[in-house]
Amino acid sequence: MENFRKVRTSEEESPLPFPDLPPGVVEMKVKEGSKIRNLMSFAMAQMELKGSRQIVFSGCGRAVTKTITCVEIMKRKLGGLHQVTKVRYKTLLEVWENQDPPPGSAAQNLTVHKNVPSICILLSRDPLDPNQTGYQPPEPSQPGEDPSSSSAKGQKRPPPPPCEELLPKKLQGAGPGSSLWGSGDRDSQLEGHH
């Protein structure tokens, strides 16, 4: 294969694995080289400005992780979204060209069929059938939280307790003049042990 170089990759077109999708639903096809910032600005505009009720994110091969990341960002920003995830395999066609053909013959191409994992995730503002495989309900909002704001996951943790609370009870309040160190100054005691 060292004399071959990949000249083209294409994926088989297959219908989305969600029955009853409304016509014109936006499908975000995530590629390995896609920029998450660009994908999210377009997707958020569709859901917030154009009022789309549903959106589909799909990706295959090395783009699967990026696809999931986009979905999680959207769920956190919009909140209250129902989700259905479908995992399947897609066939990629790779065309490789021989860079060093034998003298007197034309360059030969090699076509490789690769099965790669693929993911399709439907996000919907409207309730979906909870009995279908891959369904996830919206994350519950915290008491007093506005359901339209970000989900609880995006909130900051409470500050850690003061340092004293982290010490065992017998060490709390122990310091240079305390019984733990003995009487007198700690530094003078340490100097005598050299």
Protein Blocks (a to p, Z undefined) as FASTA:
>chain_A
ZZpccfbdcddddddfbehiaehiacddddfklcfklmmmmmmmmmmmnopabdcdddeh
jlmmmmmmmmmmmmmmngoiacdddddddddddddddfbdcehiacdddddddddddddd
dddfbdcdfkbghiacdddddehiafklccfklpccdddddfklmpcfklgopafklmkn
ogcjfklmmmmmZZ
